[in-house]
């Protein structure tokens, strides 16, 4: 791989029939051996039964969020436990969430979990958090759906305090931490990188102001992602931070074909050469890292795909775009 490409990561299999312990270890160790930078998981706490989605959900069910009926949401593992499992079988590759719905977990609990993961992985953890978009999950988590933006702003400040102060004390409108010692300090200083999801301009600027970068969703148009990157950088500038230092992480649903696809094609769909051109273009638009997430690919999670076929396709993708040659 050349220096004009973004870093490459891979989505750990956490959704569907192929998401088994054996497959997780196999693909995690393969990705590390081939020189990939990172492994990623995502969260879907609940999937409402068909017909149980009310008007409140329909109001936010948009192409940018995706549909709860999509195959990737059929069966999804917890986002943190598979990362600890993968970290135990690897030595170098980073592990991260892209994303976990932060409001569903008290900041102190998430701070303890990510600090522990950072210790167990030897300083390889990245925490990607999002605001969530599925009202039934908010109901089940016991968290109000209203004022999500203000809640997230305070959540991030509380989380940073928990990860950097000892003793820590925090008093806000939504979250309070009495004077306390958390007891577990992360390996990375001042704390593991925190990336923030979201698509609206206010969310993008929040990622630049309060986090170390931004994570794009599956609905993001990669041809216009440069506009989103500029919003993130503007937020960093507002906070007095270096706008060029923010980390821009893209979830890429790669569709690798032997022959050229029917035109027009979407980004990351096509031959090896076409996809490499797309990756180069993304780097030129300010993207720091792209991870191939087959948990959102019909090649891996469609109803008619058996687990073995999904693994074979994952192996082909990993080998095709390997950043380095495998060791003999």
Helices and strands as residue ranges (DSSP letters): E 7-11, H 21-33, E 38-41, H 55-60, G 71-73, H 81-88, E 94-97, E 100-101, G 102-104, H 107-120, E 125-130, H 135-141, H 148-164, E 168-171, E 176-180, E 194-197, H 201-210, E 213-215, G 222-224, H 225-238, G 243-245, E 247-252, E 255-256, E 269-270, H 272-284, E 289-292, G 294-296, H 298-301, H 307-320
